[in-house]
């Protein structure tokens, strides 16, 4: 797991809201709060639909969550930054 934190990335400990994809169902059933986890540095998303420079963050959830397919509950996941916004 990478440990070098990118300079432009959200820092570990940042509060975030995990949001749903406005163009479809998922990737999570609902919006919820979490914290950027320091267990591993954000890493580039290597996927054909990723945006240039998009990062994925380990996010620890305030409460266990189910994904859009109903799998879970999860307490932490690697989440693309397009599904994160600064939290309260």
ZAZAVEX-131317 format. One record per residue: x, y negated, z of N, C-alpha, C, CB in turn; residue in one letter. Coordinates in nm, 4 decimals. Glycine has a CB too. Example, Ala and Ser with C-alpha at 12.3 -4.5 7.8 and 13.67 -1.06 7.14 Angstrom:
+----------+----------+----------+----------+----------+----------+----------+----------+----------+----------+----------+----------+---------+
:     n.px :     n.py :     n.pz :    ca.px :    ca.py :    ca.pz :     c.px :     c.py :     c.pz :    cb.px :    cb.py :    cb.pz : residuo :
+----------+----------+----------+----------+----------+----------+----------+----------+----------+----------+----------+----------+---------+
:   1.3190 :   0.5690 :   0.7800 :   1.2300 :   0.4500 :   0.7800 :   1.3200 :   0.3300 :   0.7800 :   1.1308 :   0.4473 :   0.9046 :       A :
:   1.2850 :   0.2250 :   0.7080 :   1.3670 :   0.1060 :   0.7140 :   1.2900 :  -0.0030 :   0.7870 :   1.4084 :   0.0598 :   0.5725 :       S :
+----------+----------+----------+----------+----------+----------+----------+----------+----------+----------+----------+----------+---------+
***
This chain:
+----------+----------+----------+----------+----------+----------+----------+----------+----------+----------+----------+----------+---------+
:     n.px :     n.py :     n.pz :    ca.px :    ca.py :    ca.pz :     c.px :     c.py :     c.pz :    cb.px :    cb.py :    cb.pz : residuo :
+----------+----------+----------+----------+----------+----------+----------+----------+----------+----------+----------+----------+---------+
:   0.0839 :   0.1163 :   0.0000 :   0.0000 :   0.0000 :   0.0000 :   0.0898 :  -0.1245 :   0.0000 :  -0.0962 :   0.0012 :   0.1217 :       X :
:   0.0614 :  -0.2207 :  -0.0889 :   0.1472 :  -0.3393 :  -0.0940 :   0.1375 :  -0.4212 :   0.0341 :   0.1102 :  -0.4261 :  -0.2138 :       X :
:   0.2496 :  -0.4783 :   0.0757 :   0.2523 :  -0.5579 :   0.1985 :   0.2879 :  -0.7046 :   0.1734 :   0.3511 :  -0.4980 :   0.2960 :       X :
:   0.3389 :  -0.7358 :   0.0525 :   0.3745 :  -0.8747 :   0.0219 :   0.2485 :  -0.9518 :  -0.0154 :   0.4793 :  -0.8816 :  -0.0935 :       X :
:   0.2138 :  -1.0505 :   0.0671 :   0.0893 :  -1.1246 :   0.0501 :   0.1072 :  -1.2315 :  -0.0567 :   0.0443 :  -1.1881 :   0.1836 :       X :
:   0.0246 :  -1.2322 :  -0.1641 :   0.0346 :  -1.3372 :  -0.2664 :   0.0095 :  -1.4751 :  -0.2045 :  -0.0661 :  -1.3110 :  -0.3812 :       X :
:   0.0849 :  -1.5748 :  -0.2467 :   0.0765 :  -1.7081 :  -0.1857 :  -0.0608 :  -1.7734 :  -0.2035 :   0.1830 :  -1.7982 :  -0.2449 :       X :
:  -0.1297 :  -1.7479 :  -0.3128 :  -0.2596 :  -1.8115 :  -0.3385 :  -0.3773 :  -1.7308 :  -0.2829 :  -0.2783 :  -1.8315 :  -0.4878 :       X :
:  -0.3506 :  -1.6172 :  -0.2212 :  -0.4576 :  -1.5298 :  -0.1726 :  -0.5146 :  -1.5799 :  -0.0402 :  -0.4059 :  -1.3866 :  -0.1562 :       X :
:  -0.6392 :  -1.5410 :  -0.0128 :  -0.6977 :  -1.5682 :   0.1188 :  -0.6125 :  -1.4997 :   0.2246 :  -0.8464 :  -1.5192 :   0.1264 :       X :
:  -0.5871 :  -1.5652 :   0.3364 :  -0.5050 :  -1.5020 :   0.4397 :  -0.5814 :  -1.3970 :   0.5190 :  -0.4510 :  -1.6070 :   0.5340 :       X :
:  -0.5074 :  -1.3024 :   0.5744 :  -0.5665 :  -1.2034 :   0.6641 :  -0.6352 :  -1.2775 :   0.7778 :  -0.4587 :  -1.1038 :   0.7188 :       X :
:  -0.7494 :  -1.2272 :   0.8193 :  -0.8264 :  -1.2901 :   0.9257 :  -0.9317 :  -1.3873 :   0.8759 :  -0.7346 :  -1.3610 :   1.0180 :       X :
:  -0.9305 :  -1.4186 :   0.7459 :  -1.0316 :  -1.5096 :   0.6903 :  -1.1690 :  -1.4440 :   0.6960 :  -0.9965 :  -1.5487 :   0.5442 :       X :
:  -1.2678 :  -1.5224 :   0.7363 :  -1.4056 :  -1.4745 :   0.7361 :  -1.4627 :  -1.4911 :   0.5964 :  -1.4920 :  -1.5503 :   0.8408 :       X :
:  -1.5361 :  -1.3902 :   0.5500 :  -1.5941 :  -1.3924 :   0.4159 :  -1.7365 :  -1.3379 :   0.4196 :  -1.5075 :  -1.3107 :   0.3176 :       X :
:  -1.8119 :  -1.3748 :   0.3162 :  -1.9415 :  -1.3143 :   0.2889 :  -1.9205 :  -1.2268 :   0.1666 :  -2.0556 :  -1.4229 :   0.2660 :       X :
:  -1.9582 :  -1.1002 :   0.1766 :  -1.9538 :  -1.0091 :   0.0625 :  -2.0882 :  -1.0243 :  -0.0084 :  -1.9265 :  -0.8580 :   0.1070 :       X :
:  -2.0839 :  -1.0605 :  -0.1362 :  -2.2059 :  -1.0924 :  -0.2105 :  -2.2372 :  -0.9850 :  -0.3151 :  -2.1924 :  -1.2293 :  -0.2784 :       X :
:  -2.3605 :  -0.9860 :  -0.3574 :  -2.4046 :  -0.8943 :  -0.4631 :  -2.3694 :  -0.9538 :  -0.5997 :  -2.5585 :  -0.8667 :  -0.4527 :       X :
:  -2.3615 :  -0.8691 :  -0.6988 :  -2.3352 :  -0.9122 :  -0.8360 :  -2.4627 :  -0.9772 :  -0.8908 :  -2.2895 :  -0.7912 :  -0.9262 :       X :
:  -2.4569 :  -1.1046 :  -0.9284 :  -2.5787 :  -1.1708 :  -0.9773 :  -2.6297 :  -1.1145 :  -1.1100 :  -2.5531 :  -1.3186 :  -0.9929 :       X :
:  -2.5458 :  -1.0430 :  -1.1835 :  -2.5873 :  -0.9901 :  -1.3132 :  -2.6367 :  -0.8460 :  -1.3065 :  -2.4732 :  -0.9990 :  -1.4101 :       X :
:  -2.6388 :  -0.7865 :  -1.1886 :  -2.6826 :  -0.6477 :  -1.1803 :  -2.7036 :  -0.6034 :  -1.0379 :  -2.5831 :  -0.5575 :  -1.2470 :       X :
:  -2.7285 :  -0.4758 :  -1.0220 :  -2.7540 :  -0.4197 :  -0.8907 :  -2.6242 :  -0.3701 :  -0.8297 :  -2.8566 :  -0.3063 :  -0.8989 :       X :
:  -2.5823 :  -0.4319 :  -0.7216 :  -2.4622 :  -0.3845 :  -0.6546 :  -2.3543 :  -0.4893 :  -0.6519 :  -2.4107 :  -0.2608 :  -0.7212 :       X :
:  -2.2348 :  -0.4541 :  -0.6163 :  -2.1925 :  -0.3212 :  -0.5767 :  -2.2362 :  -0.2824 :  -0.4354 :  -2.0446 :  -0.3116 :  -0.5872 :       X :
:  -2.2978 :  -0.3765 :  -0.3614 :  -2.3470 :  -0.3490 :  -0.2263 :  -2.4955 :  -0.3740 :  -0.2211 :  -2.2741 :  -0.4354 :  -0.1213 :       X :
:  -2.5631 :  -0.3106 :  -0.1267 :  -2.7088 :  -0.3243 :  -0.1172 :  -2.7528 :  -0.4637 :  -0.0759 :  -2.7633 :  -0.2240 :  -0.0193 :       X :
:  -2.6717 :  -0.5312 :   0.0050 :  -2.7083 :  -0.6634 :   0.0546 :  -2.5832 :  -0.7454 :   0.0788 :  -2.7916 :  -0.6528 :   0.1834 :       X :
:  -2.6016 :  -0.8744 :   0.1026 :  -2.4891 :  -0.9597 :   0.1401 :  -2.4626 :  -0.9414 :   0.2889 :  -2.5174 :  -1.1098 :   0.1062 :       X :
:  -2.3344 :  -0.9497 :   0.3273 :  -2.2992 :  -0.9297 :   0.4676 :  -2.1658 :  -0.9969 :   0.4983 :  -2.2929 :  -0.7792 :   0.5015 :       X :
:  -2.1360 :  -1.0074 :   0.6281 :  -2.0141 :  -1.0729 :   0.6745 :  -1.9025 :  -0.9725 :   0.6982 :  -2.0415 :  -1.1510 :   0.8020 :       X :
:  -1.7801 :  -1.0213 :   0.6773 :  -1.6630 :  -0.9395 :   0.7038 :  -1.5406 :  -1.0276 :   0.7233 :  -1.6398 :  -0.8399 :   0.5897 :       X :
:  -1.4267 :  -0.9612 :   0.7418 :  -1.2999 :  -1.0296 :   0.7659 :  -1.1932 :  -0.9683 :   0.6764 :  -1.2584 :  -1.0205 :   0.9156 :       X :
:  -1.1135 :  -1.0527 :   0.6109 :  -1.0017 :  -1.0025 :   0.5312 :  -0.9078 :  -0.9291 :   0.6262 :  -0.9270 :  -1.1193 :   0.4548 :       X :
:  -0.8809 :  -0.8034 :   0.5968 :  -0.8007 :  -0.7178 :   0.6837 :  -0.6552 :  -0.7210 :   0.6387 :  -0.8547 :  -0.5727 :   0.6833 :       X :
:  -0.5636 :  -0.7193 :   0.7338 :  -0.4215 :  -0.7249 :   0.7030 :  -0.3559 :  -0.5898 :   0.6843 :  -0.3514 :  -0.7975 :   0.8095 :       X :
:  -0.4344 :  -0.4808 :   0.6721 :  -0.3734 :  -0.3473 :   0.6590 :  -0.2954 :  -0.3317 :   0.5294 :  -0.4804 :  -0.2399 :   0.6665 :       X :
:  -0.3293 :  -0.4095 :   0.4300 :  -0.2582 :  -0.4087 :   0.3027 :  -0.2823 :  -0.5409 :   0.2326 :  -0.3032 :  -0.2900 :   0.2136 :       X :
:  -0.1825 :  -0.5895 :   0.1635 :  -0.1950 :  -0.7164 :   0.0917 :  -0.2959 :  -0.7031 :  -0.0223 :  -0.0577 :  -0.7618 :   0.0369 :       X :
:  -0.3580 :  -0.8153 :  -0.0612 :  -0.4443 :  -0.8121 :  -0.1786 :  -0.3653 :  -0.7594 :  -0.2982 :  -0.5022 :  -0.9530 :  -0.2086 :       X :
:  -0.4330 :  -0.6840 :  -0.3832 :  -0.3648 :  -0.6262 :  -0.4987 :  -0.4385 :  -0.6596 :  -0.6276 :  -0.3522 :  -0.4745 :  -0.4831 :       X :
:  -0.3665 :  -0.6693 :  -0.7387 :  -0.4315 :  -0.7000 :  -0.8664 :  -0.5330 :  -0.5917 :  -0.9033 :  -0.3263 :  -0.7145 :  -0.9781 :       X :
:  -0.6459 :  -0.6364 :  -0.9575 :  -0.7481 :  -0.5436 :  -1.0052 :  -0.7075 :  -0.5013 :  -1.1461 :  -0.8926 :  -0.6091 :  -1.0034 :       X :
:  -0.6888 :  -0.3719 :  -1.1632 :  -0.6520 :  -0.3194 :  -1.2950 :  -0.7708 :  -0.2431 :  -1.3499 :  -0.5250 :  -0.2278 :  -1.2875 :       X :
:  -0.8557 :  -0.3174 :  -1.4189 :  -0.9799 :  -0.2633 :  -1.4748 :  -1.0131 :  -0.3472 :  -1.5976 :  -1.0986 :  -0.2652 :  -1.3689 :       X :
:  -1.0697 :  -0.2882 :  -1.7016 :  -1.0998 :  -0.3649 :  -1.8226 :  -1.1919 :  -0.4850 :  -1.7992 :  -1.1621 :  -0.2746 :  -1.9241 :       X :
:  -1.2784 :  -0.4791 :  -1.6976 :  -1.3716 :  -0.5891 :  -1.6722 :  -1.3177 :  -0.6908 :  -1.5713 :  -1.5032 :  -0.5339 :  -1.6225 :       X :
:  -1.1959 :  -0.6712 :  -1.5237 :  -1.1378 :  -0.7642 :  -1.4272 :  -1.1041 :  -0.8962 :  -1.4953 :  -1.0118 :  -0.7036 :  -1.3619 :       X :
:  -1.1148 :  -1.0028 :  -1.4190 :  -1.0733 :  -1.1343 :  -1.4670 :  -0.9214 :  -1.1436 :  -1.4579 :  -1.1415 :  -1.2485 :  -1.3850 :       X :
:  -0.8636 :  -1.2299 :  -1.5378 :  -0.7181 :  -1.2497 :  -1.5321 :  -0.6780 :  -1.2928 :  -1.3914 :  -0.6719 :  -1.3557 :  -1.6368 :       X :
:  -0.5841 :  -1.2220 :  -1.3321 :  -0.5347 :  -1.2564 :  -1.1993 :  -0.6256 :  -1.2186 :  -1.0842 :  -0.5098 :  -1.3999 :  -1.1935 :       X :
:  -0.7333 :  -1.1454 :  -1.1121 :  -0.8273 :  -1.1093 :  -1.0052 :  -0.7612 :  -1.0164 :  -0.9040 :  -0.9529 :  -1.0425 :  -1.0639 :       X :
:  -0.7883 :  -1.0433 :  -0.7764 :  -0.7333 :  -0.9631 :  -0.6675 :  -0.8434 :  -0.8835 :  -0.5989 :  -0.6610 :  -1.0524 :  -0.5657 :       X :
:  -0.8036 :  -0.7756 :  -0.5363 :  -0.8937 :  -0.6980 :  -0.4506 :  -0.8384 :  -0.7046 :  -0.3091 :  -0.9074 :  -0.5485 :  -0.4999 :       X :
:  -0.9274 :  -0.7261 :  -0.2135 :  -0.8917 :  -0.7426 :  -0.0726 :  -0.9515 :  -0.6293 :   0.0105 :  -0.9401 :  -0.8795 :  -0.0198 :       X :
:  -0.8782 :  -0.5867 :   0.1121 :  -0.9355 :  -0.5001 :   0.2133 :  -1.0198 :  -0.5888 :   0.3038 :  -0.8245 :  -0.4224 :   0.2940 :       X :
:  -1.1473 :  -0.5525 :   0.3172 :  -1.2397 :  -0.6288 :   0.4007 :  -1.2985 :  -0.5352 :   0.5055 :  -1.3525 :  -0.6949 :   0.3149 :       X :
:  -1.2853 :  -0.5744 :   0.6333 :  -1.3478 :  -0.5023 :   0.7443 :  -1.4856 :  -0.5649 :   0.7667 :  -1.2589 :  -0.5085 :   0.8760 :       X :
:  -1.5887 :  -0.4819 :   0.7722 :  -1.7259 :  -0.5298 :   0.7827 :  -1.7661 :  -0.5505 :   0.9285 :  -1.8216 :  -0.4317 :   0.7152 :       X :
:  -1.8483 :  -0.6512 :   0.9538 :  -1.8991 :  -0.6744 :   1.0886 :  -1.9888 :  -0.5590 :   1.1335 :  -1.9763 :  -0.8070 :   1.0945 :       X :
:  -2.0646 :  -0.5043 :   1.0399 :  -2.1524 :  -0.3903 :   1.0663 :  -2.1368 :  -0.2928 :   0.9506 :  -2.3025 :  -0.4350 :   1.0837 :       X :
:  -2.1515 :  -0.1614 :   0.9741 :  -2.1409 :  -0.0628 :   0.8656 :  -2.2400 :  -0.0956 :   0.7529 :  -2.1667 :   0.0805 :   0.9198 :       X :
:  -2.1954 :  -0.0712 :   0.6277 :  -2.2746 :  -0.1075 :   0.5099 :  -2.2853 :   0.0093 :   0.4125 :  -2.2130 :  -0.2288 :   0.4395 :       X :
:  -2.3928 :   0.0081 :   0.3321 :  -2.4141 :   0.1047 :   0.2250 :  -2.3896 :   0.0361 :   0.0916 :  -2.5573 :   0.1649 :   0.2310 :       X :
:  -2.3282 :   0.1099 :  -0.0023 :  -2.3051 :   0.0512 :  -0.1338 :  -2.4318 :   0.0581 :  -0.2180 :  -2.1895 :   0.1226 :  -0.2053 :       X :
:  -2.4258 :   0.0060 :  -0.3389 :  -2.5414 :   0.0009 :  -0.4280 :  -2.5976 :   0.1359 :  -0.4652 :  -2.5054 :  -0.0709 :  -0.5512 :       X :
:  -2.5157 :   0.2412 :  -0.4560 :  -2.5620 :   0.3769 :  -0.4862 :  -2.6196 :   0.4465 :  -0.3638 :  -2.4482 :   0.4596 :  -0.5428 :       X :
:  -2.6145 :   0.3789 :  -0.2481 :  -2.6653 :   0.4383 :  -0.1251 :  -2.5625 :   0.5172 :  -0.0472 :  -2.7794 :   0.5261 :  -0.1564 :       X :
:  -2.4375 :   0.5180 :  -0.0944 :  -2.3321 :   0.5898 :  -0.0225 :  -2.2868 :   0.5070 :   0.0975 :  -2.2119 :   0.6206 :  -0.1162 :       X :
:  -2.2391 :   0.5755 :   0.1988 :  -2.1895 :   0.5080 :   0.3178 :  -2.2470 :   0.5747 :   0.4406 :  -2.2249 :   0.3583 :   0.3158 :       X :
:  -2.2434 :   0.5129 :   0.5532 :  -2.2025 :   0.3749 :   0.5749 :  -2.0507 :   0.3585 :   0.5747 :  -2.2591 :   0.3247 :   0.7054 :       X :
:  -2.0076 :   0.2428 :   0.5264 :  -1.8666 :   0.2066 :   0.5235 :  -1.8405 :   0.0976 :   0.6266 :  -1.8241 :   0.1599 :   0.3821 :       X :
:  -1.7220 :   0.0997 :   0.6842 :  -1.6809 :  -0.0033 :   0.7799 :  -1.5759 :  -0.0964 :   0.7194 :  -1.6260 :   0.0617 :   0.9076 :       X :
:  -1.5170 :  -0.0533 :   0.6071 :  -1.4113 :  -0.1301 :   0.5408 :  -1.4065 :  -0.0828 :   0.3964 :  -1.2710 :  -0.1123 :   0.6125 :       X :
:  -1.3700 :  -0.1744 :   0.3050 :  -1.3570 :  -0.1372 :   0.1643 :  -1.2640 :  -0.2348 :   0.0941 :  -1.4951 :  -0.1340 :   0.0948 :       X :
:  -1.2121 :  -0.1916 :  -0.0201 :  -1.1317 :  -0.2754 :  -0.1085 :  -1.2296 :  -0.3433 :  -0.2044 :  -1.0213 :  -0.1908 :  -0.1864 :       X :
:  -1.2394 :  -0.4763 :  -0.1959 :  -1.3429 :  -0.5501 :  -0.2687 :  -1.2801 :  -0.6550 :  -0.3592 :  -1.4411 :  -0.6166 :  -0.1709 :       X :
:  -1.3263 :  -0.6585 :  -0.4845 :  -1.2794 :  -0.7586 :  -0.5806 :  -1.3164 :  -0.8978 :  -0.5311 :  -1.3396 :  -0.7329 :  -0.7217 :       X :
:  -1.2278 :  -0.9945 :  -0.5589 :  -1.2527 :  -1.1292 :  -0.5069 :  -1.3763 :  -1.1959 :  -0.5655 :  -1.1339 :  -1.2156 :  -0.5330 :       X :
:  -1.4264 :  -1.1538 :  -0.6799 :  -1.5488 :  -1.2133 :  -0.7355 :  -1.6695 :  -1.1875 :  -0.6454 :  -1.5760 :  -1.1575 :  -0.8761 :       X :
:  -1.6601 :  -1.0888 :  -0.5576 :  -1.7688 :  -1.0566 :  -0.4665 :  -1.7481 :  -1.1126 :  -0.3265 :  -1.7856 :  -0.9083 :  -0.4590 :       X :
:  -1.6541 :  -1.2066 :  -0.3135 :  -1.6260 :  -1.2679 :  -0.1840 :  -1.6441 :  -1.4188 :  -0.1927 :  -1.4833 :  -1.2333 :  -0.1369 :       X :
:  -1.6977 :  -1.4763 :  -0.0870 :  -1.6990 :  -1.6223 :  -0.0751 :  -1.6647 :  -1.6549 :   0.0705 :  -1.8398 :  -1.6840 :  -0.1175 :       X :
:  -1.6074 :  -1.7716 :   0.0940 :  -1.5699 :  -1.8077 :   0.2309 :  -1.6904 :  -1.7976 :   0.3248 :  -1.5112 :  -1.9503 :   0.2348 :       X :
:  -1.6640 :  -1.7436 :   0.4432 :  -1.7699 :  -1.7227 :   0.5399 :  -1.7810 :  -1.8370 :   0.6389 :  -1.7474 :  -1.5942 :   0.6132 :       X :
:  -1.8743 :  -1.8201 :   0.7301 :  -1.8971 :  -1.9238 :   0.8317 :  -1.7819 :  -1.9331 :   0.9302 :  -2.0262 :  -1.8964 :   0.9069 :       X :
+----------+----------+----------+----------+----------+----------+----------+----------+----------+----------+----------+----------+---------+
***
